Amino acid sequence: KKKANPLSRTSSTTRAHLTQAAFVALPLSAATQRAIHEVLGYETMTLVQEQTLPVALTGKDVIAKAKTGTGKTIGFLLPTIERLAGGGGGRGRGVRALAIS
């Protein structure tokens, strides 16, 4: 079983679903990588994150079903943050992101 990072707010449920896949391997901005590591204290992804983030970061829609506490929120927020911070999704006055959780 993985040892919990003492600075992380990760629950035992989340830790039970961790994989060996590292966030650093994802094509994320330096600011996002820094926030994941320094602010959140995360190093490795959960199974749902490992399976959805690479697809969602390419701009494709993803539907995922997983137990509460397994990392779905990070799975849909990171691609959204990256897209909005990078200017993607258009510059109109309308809705640029919608998350239904």
SULTALIN-V880821 format. One record per residue. N is the residue number from 1. D_LAST is the distance of its C-alpha to the last C-alpha in whole Angstrom. Layout:
BEGIN
N,D_LAST  N,D_LAST
END
This chain:
BEGIN
1,29  2,28  3,29  4,27  5,27  6,28  7,27  8,23  9,21  10,19  11,19  12,21  13,19  14,17  15,21  16,22  17,20  18,21  19,23  20,26  21,24  22,24  23,22  24,26  25,26  26,23  27,24  28,23  29,24  30,27  31,25  32,22  33,24  34,25  35,22  36,21  37,24  38,26  39,23  40,21  41,23  42,22  43,24  44,23  45,19  46,18  47,18  48,15  49,15  50,19  51,18  52,15  53,16  54,20  55,18  56,16  57,18  58,21  59,18  60,17  61,14  62,12  63,11  64,10  65,10  66,12  67,12  68,11  69,13  70,13  71,12  72,9  73,8  74,12  75,11  76,9  77,11  78,14  79,15  80,14  81,16  82,19  83,19  84,19  85,21  86,23  87,24  88,22  89,20  90,23  91,24  92,24  93,23  94,20  95,17  96,17  97,13  98,10  99,6  100,4  101,0
END
